[in-house]
């Protein structure tokens, strides 16, 4: 069992001896939650001001606490404060140092609160700030996508389904699809930010407090919309963490899809875009290589972000009310996922701004795979009085003929086309020209440059 240690002073007179070595190793959270120092000190300042208002602290005590907390914050930010594992977490490290600085008044600061509502408040403050950073990073990526789209309104490329040539589109139209996706991501983060913006402080351990506190005052001071209405929910709810992790997982998934496109597009076998040396790496053995490592790393980080969501769901799924120490495990996956997504957004924004579209290569690719086949079928419907299903069949015959002759549909002769259907006229050749195929798709949300210009203008306003 080993030699018994002296009791932790936090537990008062109830404990005669300290924790076993294994418990002493598993119990502290300071290495993770030290990130919350600014939120913790901000919450303490609001709590102290409220305690002074209701008469629990006098004016001199409040001034000393405010002075001491300012010094603690300065020491943390300058790196001169050494955190103690024995004090377990950021709350006790701040309180202990405060007591060293100002003495007795520090002992009154914890009146009418618990570490349960304290950490719940800290984490909501952190989450709210993180939402702001996430929105800014998403907006920056959208802005980079818009800038590239504006340069490529008339750049035609193959649109793919099943990674097979399907129909011609514009590169701008493709990029604007991601602007829409990341816009919805911003909406999810904003919605979560609204829901989490309520204050747990004053719920104490789980049942509220007997002291005459003013929870509205502390909520307002910390920028929350209102205090949380149920003290048990206040200390034990982590659904906002789960909600944000879900939003982060969707963002990471969208980033991964875009990263996969960059990996595909930058391959010399495709060559649709180029990335500079700023976002690519070479090979230790193959001197010709320029690997899209930044895109691959963004794609690779998705698993860890999604894993953080699964970890949090699993941690919370069987916890009875109210607070349980399992909840100490909420911060590591939350911090990790937030950091990874913010870094991935920054990297992706850089890659999108850095890439150069190879318009000639994209256009040349449109001549392969019979991307104008649907337009031929549509022409038969609109000009030869053929039902679409029949037009589909007839066009398939023409595609087969072109495959046999190893040419494009537009390279077949009028006589060859009329042998399949006699009502085909020479107008078909202008109808199935690639630029014409793109320009005619003027339905709302379509790829026609005229529609893309409208979409670009709308997206700019929406992005802000």
Beta strands, then each sheet from edge to edge (+ up, - down):
strand 1: 156-161
strand 2: 164-170
strand 3: 273-274
strand 4: 356-357
sheet 1: 1+ 2-
sheet 2: 3+ 4-
end
